[in-house]
Amino acid sequence: MSTQTRLEAVAATARWTAAARARETARADRLFVDPFAEGLAGDDGPDLLFHFHPRYASDLGNPYLPVRTKWFDDVLLGNVRAGMQVVGIGAGLDVRPFRLDWPDDVHVFEVDQPSVFAYKDPIVAAKVEEDRHSGAGDHQLGCARTTVPTELSAGWERELLRAGFDPDRPTLWFAEGVSYYLPEDVARQVLDTVRRHSAPGSMIALDMIGQGIFRLPYMREFLDRLIEANSPWIWGTDDPVAFMRECGWPDAGYVEPGDENVNFGRWTATSTPTVANVPRMYLVTAEVTG
């Protein structure tokens, strides 16, 4: 399978977010480093940044994407302990197994469509080999890594179990940029399944959007371009805590990118809950305590 064929099989939105990570990596004040992002974005990666977010056609880019990535990095590094499992749900072109400094004996499982891994893994392997020969960087795998090629529909957990996942071992699950691409019933099924396979000491981290995003006039062009790319945002919730509770997570909480400790000096939006059309983006966590 050629690189071009593999590229066409991966959603343009996945390469858009990889392009955003590449752009952040090139900044002097970068929030993180992703040495694989440029290759994964493809030659048209920079064009995708402007295609999906023409309002951010400047040096600043889209502030939400780097803030979100940094938040997920911090949650993972702050909560994954030696011996834990990590499961990336809808992992996409994420390369955290290679770029984060993991504790000992961590096993990362990546769950996504087969086409994603067919595209991603050869590019990552080539970059690792190139850097090993050139001495340009140390981007070796920092944990055990298992890919789980499957769809996020009923039964995906069986493939995860077959891949070696142990439901009796504490796990940190994360789903970055996933929930709003799923029909609500599938999102509920995924969260319920995750809870049923989470041992005490487990945790989940994900992001959600509020319904106001679908009503904002200035979001219309962006949402239409997602539809054109066959990757529409489908749903959101204005009460992520209640939604999580309904899916079996009673101890859920959230922060927002505009909050004091979650802007990393980059996000300037403010939360105004009294305005019905305010664009809300929620960074949600929940733990299994018993």
C-alpha positions, 0 to 999 in steps of 0.5 A: 500500500502506497503512502498516498493510499494510506494517507487517503484512508485516514480522516483529514481531521486526524492529519489536521490535528497532527499539523497543529502539533507540528506547528506547536512543536516549531514554536519557541514557546511550545507547550510540548514536543511532537517530533512525529507530527510533521510527517504524520500531517503529510505534505498538505498538513499546513494547508489543512490548518487553514482549511479547517480554521480559516479564522486562525490563519495567523502565527497564533494558530488554533489555541485550543488544540495545543492547550488540549494536548498539553492538558492530556499530557499533564493528566497522563504524566501526573496520574499514570503510575508504574505497572498501570495500563493506558488505553487511548480510545480513538487514538488517531495519530497520537504518538504518546507511547514514543514522546512521553517519559513513562514510568516502569512497566506501563503498557499502552493500548491504542484503539482505532480503525485499521486504516489509522495504524496502516498509515501511522505505524510505517511513518513512526517506524521510519522516523525512529530509524532515521533518528537512530542512525542520525543521532538527531534525537531519542524517540524510542518507544518508552513503554509496551505498546499494543495496537488494537485495530477495531471500530468503536462500536459494540464489541470493541472491548473483546478485541482489546481483551484479546490484545492482552488488556487486563481488566483487573489492572488499574488503567488510565483511559483517555479519549482526546478529540473523540466524543463529539464525532460519535453518535450519542448512543455510541459515546454512552456505550463506550463510557459504560464499557470503559467503566465495566472494565476499570479496576479500582484505581483506574481513571478516564480523561476525555474532552466534550463540547457544549451544544452552544458550539452548534449555534454560533454563527462563526462556527458554521464554516468550520462545522461545514468543512468537517461535514465535507471531510466526512468527519462531522461533529455530531453532538455535545452536552451542556452538563458533562458531569450529569452525562458521565454519571448516567454512564456509570462515572459518579465522581466526574468533574471538569475544567475549561481551557479558559480556567486559570490553571488550564490556559498555559498562557495561550487560551484567552477565552472566558467562561460565561455560563449565562449566555446560551450560545457560549462555546463551551469545551470541557476537559473531563476526568473521573476516577474509580475509587472502589 
